[in-house]
Amino acid sequence: MITTDRMAAVDANAAALGVSQKQLMESAGNAVAREVRDAVDPGASVALVCGRGNNGGDAFVAARFLSAYDVTVHLLGRPESIQTDVARENWEALDAAEIPTETVGDAADIALGDPDLVVDAMLGSGVTGALREPERTAARHMNGSDAPIVAVDVPSGIDADTGEPTGDDRDRGAVVAVDADRVVTFHDEKPGLGELDTAVTVADIGIPAAAERFTGPGDLLGIARDPNSHKGENGEVLVVGGGPYTGAPSLSARAALRTGADLVRVACPESVAREIQGYSADLIVRELPGDRIGPNHLSRVRSLAADNDVVVLGPGLGSGDGTADFVREFLADYDGRAVVDADALRTVPAVDTDAELICTPHQGELVGMGGETATDPNERAALVRSFAADIGHTMLVKGAYDVIADGEEVRLNRTGNPGMTVGGTGDILAGTVGALAATTTSFRAAAIGAYVAGGAGDLAAAENGYGLVATDLIDLLPQAMRNE
C-alpha cells in the first residue's frame, strides 16, 4: 500500500534517479491498454475520457497501443490548457498518428455515443475537492452508460487514500464519482481502492525500488509554509543542552532556525548562556542556575518544554554528575515530541516514557544504547528497524548510509560525505530534525532531516572540500531544503 502523498514523492525520487515522467507515462499507458484488451475483444469501440493532467496523458498513450480497437479520445478542455509538457507531447502524437480525438469545451458538448468500454482518465490520485464541470457531467454520462468502465489510477471523484468521494457536494445535490468496474493503478495499491467494489490491477511501470527506499527530492514535497501563517505556527523548538560545551546547543538551535522553525529557545546553564547568546542574536536563551544541567532544573525545563512543539535534548549536555538523572526524569514525565542526541541517548532504552522520541545516534552510540549494527546497509537497516520496534521510538542512525526506522517503515539516506565526520555536524542534524518534527511526523522529520543536513554537507564540500566545518552547513540548509 502507498498513500497518494508518498506516491508523489516516489515519482519525484524516480525522476531524480533518471527515470523520466515520459518513461513512466509510456509504461502506465501500456498498462491501461492491457487492461482494455483484457476487458473487451479487438474491434470493440472504446471511449477514453481524459483530463488535462498526467492522468489524461496516460490515456493518450494507451490509445496508441489500441490500434486493433475503434478508439476515440475525448479531451475535457482545450488542448492548449494541457498541464504538463509530457502529456501535451502525447496529445500531439495522437494527431500525428491520426487517432480520432474530440475536445469538450463545455459540459453540454459531452457525447460519448454508445461505446463498448469507457476509460476514465479524468483525474488521478491526489486530487481533492468535488468534481467540477465538465468532469461532473462526464462522470454522470459514464455511470449512465451500459459500458464497463476502466479507471486510470483511481476512479475520478474518489479519494485514493480513503475510498470515499472527494470534496463535499451537499450544496450541489448528490455526490458524483465514477463508478468504475475496473481500476488499473500504478506501482502499488492505494489504500482507498480496497474499500471499493471494484477489480484492481496494480501495474509495475518501472519505478525503481531505490525511489522508495532512499530519501530524495520528492521527500521535500509538502514541506511548505502557509502564506497566511503567523509567528509560531511553523514550529517552536527548545534546545536543552550546554554546560561542558557551548558550540553544540548553538549549532542545533541555529540549524533549527535555518530549517524553518519560527522560534528557537536554548535552555542552558547560566555559566555559558552569554557565550551561546553571542553566537546569534536570533536565539532566545533561557538561563539555568549553575554550570551543569541536573535534576534541580527539572521544573524549569518542563515549564519551558510545555510552551514548545519539540525539544532537542542533549547537544553539549555532557555526562557529568546528575546529567543522566535529569534526562531520565525529564523523559519519564514528558509526553511531547523530542529529538534525543549525544550523551542523552544512553538513558532512552531504560526510560518508560509517553514521549515520542527521535533518537539520532551514530553507530557507536547505537551499540551503547543496546542496538546492533552491520557493514552491509540492508542488514544494518533491518537491525535498526528491529531495535526501533523494541524501544518504541524513531531511530536515525548516522553513517555513510543513514538509516531511518520507526519499527514499521525504514528508509536509507545517502546524502552527505566523509567531510562531515568533523565535530558539530551531528548537532546540526539534531536541530534540523527538531525543526521538521514541529510540523510533520517523527519518521518523516527524521528522513527529511537526514536528507537535508547531508545535502547541506555536500554543498559545503563542493565549496570547501574536506576542510568544511560544521558552521559551513548552517547557511546552506535553506538551499538544501529546496526541491531542485
C-alpha positions in Angstrom: 0.0 0.0 0.0 1.2 3.5 -0.7 -0.6 6.8 0.1 -1.0 9.5 -2.6 1.4 11.8 -0.9 4.1 9.2 -0.7 3.4 8.2 -4.3 4.1 11.7 -5.4 7.4 11.7 -3.5 8.4 8.4 -5.1 7.6 9.7 -8.6 9.8 12.7 -8.0 12.6 10.5 -6.5 12.4 8.3 -9.6 12.9 11.3 -11.8 15.9 12.3 -9.7 17.3 8.8 -10.4 17.0 9.3 -14.1 13.6 7.6 -14.7 11.7 10.4 -16.5 8.0 11.1 -16.3 7.8 10.4 -20.0 9.1 6.8 -19.4 6.6 6.3 -16.6 3.7 7.6 -18.7 4.6 5.3 -21.6 4.6 2.3 -19.2 1.4 3.5 -17.5 -0.4 3.9 -20.8 0.7 0.5 -21.9 -0.7 -1.0 -18.7 -4.1 0.8 -19.3 -4.1 -0.6 -22.8 -3.5 -4.2 -21.5 -6.5 -3.7 -19.1 -8.7 -2.6 -22.0 -7.6 -5.6 -24.1 -8.4 -7.9 -21.2 -11.9 -6.4 -20.9 -13.1 -6.3 -24.5 -12.2 -8.0 -27.8 -10.4 -6.4 -30.7 -12.7 -4.3 -32.8 -14.7 -3.0 -29.8 -15.4 0.7 -29.5 -13.5 2.4 -26.7 -14.1 6.0 -25.4 -11.2 7.4 -23.5 -12.4 10.4 -21.4 -9.3 12.4 -20.5 -8.4 15.3 -18.2 -5.7 17.8 -18.9 -3.1 16.4 -16.5 -0.9 13.3 -16.4 -3.8 11.0 -15.8 -5.2 12.0 -19.2 -1.7 11.7 -20.6 -1.6 8.0 -19.6 -4.8 7.5 -21.6 -3.3 9.4 -24.6 -0.5 6.8 -24.6 -3.0 3.9 -24.1 -4.8 5.0 -27.3 -1.7 4.4 -29.3 -1.5 0.8 -28.0 -5.1 0.1 -29.0 -4.7 0.0 -32.8 -7.0 -3.0 -33.0 -9.8 -1.1 -31.4 -12.2 1.7 -32.5 -10.9 4.3 -30.1 -11.9 7.9 -29.6 -10.1 10.2 -27.2 -12.3 12.8 -25.6 -10.3 15.7 -24.0 -12.1 17.7 -21.4 -10.9 21.2 -22.1 -8.7 23.0 -24.7 -5.5 21.3 -25.9 -3.5 24.4 -25.1 -4.6 24.0 -21.5 -3.0 20.6 -21.1 -1.0 21.0 -17.9 2.3 19.2 -18.4 4.8 19.0 -21.3 4.8 15.2 -21.3 1.0 15.0 -21.5 1.0 17.6 -24.3 3.6 15.7 -26.3 1.4 12.6 -26.1 -1.7 14.5 -27.1 0.1 15.9 -30.2 1.3 12.3 -31.0 -2.4 11.3 -31.3 -3.0 13.9 -34.0 0.2 12.9 -35.9 -0.9 9.3 -35.8 -4.4 10.2 -37.0 -6.1 8.7 -33.9 -9.6 10.2 -33.5 -9.9 12.9 -30.9 -12.6 15.2 -29.7 -12.3 18.3 -27.5 -15.0 19.1 -25.0 -15.2 22.8 -24.2 -18.5 22.7 -22.3 -20.3 20.1 -20.3 -23.2 20.3 -22.7 -20.9 19.2 -25.5 -20.2 15.8 -24.0 -21.3 13.0 -26.3 -19.7 9.6 -25.7 -22.0 7.7 -28.1 -22.6 4.1 -27.3 -19.1 2.6 -26.7 -18.3 -1.0 -25.7 -16.0 0.3 -23.0 -15.2 3.6 -21.3 -11.8 4.6 -19.9 -12.0 7.2 -17.0 -8.8 9.2 -17.2 -10.1 12.5 -15.9 -8.4 12.9 -12.5 -5.7 10.9 -10.8 -4.9 10.2 -7.2 -4.0 13.2 -5.0 -6.9 15.4 -6.4 -9.1 16.9 -3.7 -12.5 18.6 -3.9 -15.7 17.6 -5.5 -15.9 17.1 -9.3 -16.3 20.2 -11.2 -17.6 20.7 -14.8 -17.2 19.3 -17.3 -15.8 16.3 -15.3 -19.0 16.1 -13.2 -21.3 15.8 -16.2 -18.8 13.4 -17.8 -18.9 11.2 -14.8 -22.7 11.1 -15.0 -22.5 10.1 -18.6 -20.1 7.3 -17.9 -22.2 6.0 -15.0 -25.3 6.1 -17.1 -23.7 4.1 -19.9 -24.1 0.3 -20.2 -20.5 0.0 -21.0 -17.9 -1.2 -18.4 -15.6 1.5 -17.0 -11.9 1.1 -16.6 -10.5 3.9 -14.3 -6.9 5.0 -14.6 -5.1 5.0 -11.2 -8.3 5.8 -9.2 -11.9 6.5 -10.2 -12.4 10.2 -10.7 -14.1 11.7 -7.7 -12.8 9.1 -5.3 -10.2 9.7 -2.6 -7.5 7.2 -3.3 -6.5 7.1 0.4 -9.9 6.6 1.9 -12.2 5.2 -0.9 -14.7 8.0 -0.1 -15.9 10.6 -2.5 -13.7 13.7 -2.7 -15.0 17.1 -1.5 -18.4 18.0 -0.3 -21.3 18.1 -2.8 -24.1 19.0 -0.4 -24.6 22.4 -1.9 -24.9 20.9 -5.4 -27.0 17.8 -4.7 -25.9 14.2 -4.8 -22.2 13.2 -4.6 -20.8 12.4 -8.0 -17.9 10.0 -8.6 -17.2 7.5 -11.4 -18.5 4.0 -10.6 -15.7 2.0 -12.2 -15.8 -1.7 -12.9 -12.0 -2.0 -13.0 -9.1 0.1 -11.8 -5.6 -0.1 -13.1 -3.3 1.6 -10.6 0.5 2.1 -10.7 3.4 0.9 -8.7 1.4 -0.1 -5.6 -2.2 -0.2 -4.5 -3.6 2.9 -2.9 -5.3 2.4 0.5 -8.8 3.5 -0.6 -9.1 1.2 -3.5 -9.7 -1.8 -1.2 -12.9 -0.1 0.0 -14.4 -0.1 -3.5 -16.4 -2.9 -5.1 -14.0 -2.8 -8.0 -11.4 -5.1 -9.5 -8.0 -3.6 -9.1 -4.9 -4.3 -11.1 -1.5 -3.0 -9.8 0.8 -2.3 -12.8 4.6 -2.2 -12.4 5.6 0.8 -14.5 9.3 0.7 -13.9 9.8 2.8 -10.8 13.0 1.5 -9.2 12.9 0.3 -5.7 15.6 2.9 -4.8 13.0 5.7 -5.4 11.0 4.4 -2.4 13.9 3.0 -0.3 16.2 6.0 -0.4 15.4 9.6 0.5 15.3 12.1 -2.4 14.0 15.4 -3.5 10.4 14.0 -3.6 10.5 13.7 0.2 10.6 17.5 0.4 7.2 17.8 -1.3 4.6 19.2 1.1 7.2 21.0 3.3 5.9 24.5 2.7 4.8 27.4 4.7 1.2 28.7 4.7 1.3 32.2 3.3 -1.3 33.2 6.0 0.6 31.7 8.9 1.6 33.7 12.0 4.7 33.7 14.2 5.0 30.3 16.0 2.8 28.4 13.6 5.8 27.0 11.7 7.3 25.5 14.8 8.8 26.4 18.2 11.8 24.4 19.3 13.5 24.2 22.7 17.1 23.1 22.7 18.2 21.7 26.1 22.0 21.4 26.4 25.3 23.1 27.1 27.5 23.3 30.1 30.7 21.5 29.2 30.2 22.7 25.6 28.8 25.9 24.2 29.0 25.4 20.5 26.8 22.3 20.3 23.5 23.8 21.5 24.1 26.9 19.4 24.7 24.8 16.3 21.4 22.9 16.9 19.5 26.0 17.6 20.8 27.9 14.5 20.2 24.8 12.3 16.6 24.7 13.5 16.0 28.3 12.5 17.6 27.8 9.1 15.4 24.8 8.6 12.3 26.9 9.1 11.4 27.0 12.8 9.8 30.3 13.8 11.2 30.5 17.3 14.1 28.6 18.9 14.9 28.8 22.6 18.0 27.4 24.3 17.8 26.3 27.9 21.4 26.1 29.2 23.5 26.7 32.4 23.9 30.4 33.2 27.7 29.8 33.1 27.6 29.5 29.3 24.4 31.5 28.5 26.3 34.6 27.4 28.6 32.7 25.1 25.7 30.9 23.5 23.7 34.1 23.0 26.8 35.6 21.4 26.7 33.1 18.6 23.5 34.6 17.2 21.1 37.4 18.1 18.3 35.2 16.7 18.4 32.8 19.6 16.3 33.2 22.8 18.4 32.0 25.7 16.9 30.8 29.0 19.5 30.6 31.8 19.5 27.8 34.3 21.4 28.2 37.6 24.9 26.7 37.8 27.3 25.3 35.3 25.7 21.9 34.6 22.1 20.8 33.9 20.8 18.5 36.6 17.7 17.3 38.4 17.3 20.7 40.2 16.4 22.2 36.8 13.5 19.7 36.0 10.7 22.1 37.0 12.0 25.0 34.9 12.8 22.9 31.8 9.4 21.1 32.0 7.8 24.5 32.1 9.8 25.7 29.1 9.1 22.5 27.2 5.4 22.9 27.6 5.5 26.1 25.5 7.3 24.5 22.6 6.4 22.0 19.9 9.6 20.0 20.1 12.5 19.6 22.5 16.0 18.9 21.2 17.7 17.2 24.2 21.4 16.5 24.5 23.7 18.9 22.5 26.7 19.8 24.6 25.0 18.4 27.7 27.9 16.2 28.7 27.9 13.3 31.1 28.6 14.9 34.4 27.1 14.1 37.8 23.3 14.4 37.7 23.0 14.8 33.9 21.8 11.3 33.3 19.4 11.6 36.1 18.0 14.8 34.7 17.5 13.2 31.3 15.8 10.1 32.8 13.5 12.1 35.0 12.6 14.6 32.3 11.7 12.0 29.7 9.8 9.9 32.3 7.4 12.8 32.9 7.3 14.2 29.3 4.6 13.3 26.8 5.6 15.6 23.9 8.0 15.1 21.0 11.7 15.2 21.4 14.9 14.7 19.4 17.4 13.0 21.6 21.1 13.3 20.8 24.6 12.8 22.1 25.0 11.9 25.8 21.3 11.9 26.4 20.9 8.8 24.2 22.2 6.3 26.7 19.2 6.7 29.0 16.5 6.2 26.4 16.2 2.4 26.4 15.7 2.2 30.2 13.1 5.0 30.4 9.4 4.4 30.5 8.0 7.5 28.8 4.9 8.6 26.9 7.1 11.0 24.9 7.5 10.5 21.1 11.3 10.3 20.6 13.5 10.6 17.6 17.0 9.3 18.5 19.9 10.4 16.4 22.9 8.2 17.3 26.0 7.3 15.3 26.7 3.6 15.1 28.9 3.6 18.2 26.1 5.3 20.2 23.6 2.9 18.8 25.6 0.0 20.2 25.9 1.9 23.5 22.1 2.0 23.6 21.9 -1.8 23.2 21.4 -1.9 19.4 23.3 -3.8 16.8 25.0 -2.7 13.6 26.4 -4.3 10.4 28.6 -3.3 7.5 26.0 -4.1 4.8 23.5 -1.3 4.6 20.5 -3.6 4.1 21.4 -5.8 7.0 22.0 -2.7 9.1 18.6 -1.3 8.1 16.9 -4.5 9.3 18.8 -4.3 12.6 17.8 -0.7 13.2 14.2 -1.3 12.3 14.1 -4.2 14.8 15.7 -2.0 17.5 13.3 0.9 16.8 10.4 -1.6 17.2 11.9 -2.8 20.5 12.3 0.6 22.1 9.2 2.1 20.5 10.8 5.2 19.1 12.1 6.5 15.8 15.8 6.0 15.1 18.0 7.9 12.8 21.4 6.1 12.8 24.1 8.2 11.2 26.6 6.6 8.8 27.8 6.6 5.2 24.2 5.5 4.6 22.0 6.9 7.3 19.2 4.5 8.4 15.8 5.9 9.5 13.3 3.5 11.0 10.3 3.5 13.3 9.7 -0.2 13.7 7.4 -0.3 10.6 8.9 2.0 7.9 12.6 2.0 7.1 14.4 4.4 4.7 18.1 5.0 3.8 19.7 8.3 3.1 22.9 8.7 1.1 23.4 12.4 1.1 26.5 13.6 3.0 30.2 12.9 2.6 33.3 12.0 4.6 34.0 15.7 5.4 31.0 15.5 7.7 33.0 13.5 10.3 34.1 16.9 11.6 32.6 17.7 15.0 29.3 19.5 15.2 27.5 18.1 12.2 25.5 15.8 14.4 24.3 18.8 16.4 23.2 20.4 13.2 21.3 17.3 12.2 19.5 17.2 15.6 18.4 20.8 15.2 17.3 20.2 11.6 15.2 17.2 12.6 13.8 19.2 15.5 12.5 22.0 13.3 10.9 19.5 10.9 9.4 17.5 13.7 7.5 20.6 14.8 5.4 20.4 11.6 5.4 16.8 10.4 5.6 13.2 11.6 8.6 11.9 13.5 9.6 9.4 10.8 9.2 11.9 8.0 11.1 14.6 10.0 14.0 12.2 10.6 14.1 11.1 6.9 13.9 14.6 5.5 16.3 15.9 8.2 18.9 13.3 7.2 18.5 14.2 3.5 18.7 18.0 4.1 21.6 18.0 6.5 23.5 15.7 4.3 22.7 17.8 1.3 24.0 20.9 3.1 27.1 19.0 3.8 27.5 18.1 0.1 27.1 21.8 -0.8 29.7 22.7 1.8 32.1 20.1 0.5 31.7 21.4 -3.0 32.9 24.8 -1.7 35.5 23.8 0.8 36.4 20.1 0.2 37.0 18.1 3.2 38.1 21.2 5.0 34.5 22.0 5.7 33.4 22.8 9.3 30.1 22.4 10.9 29.2 26.1 10.7 29.5 25.9 6.9 26.4 23.8 6.8 24.0 26.2 8.6 23.6 28.8 6.0 23.3 26.1 3.3 20.3 24.4 4.9 17.8 26.6 3.1 19.3 25.8 -0.3 19.3 22.0 0.6 15.6 22.4 1.5 14.7 23.5 -1.9 13.1 20.8 -4.1 15.5 21.0 -7.0 
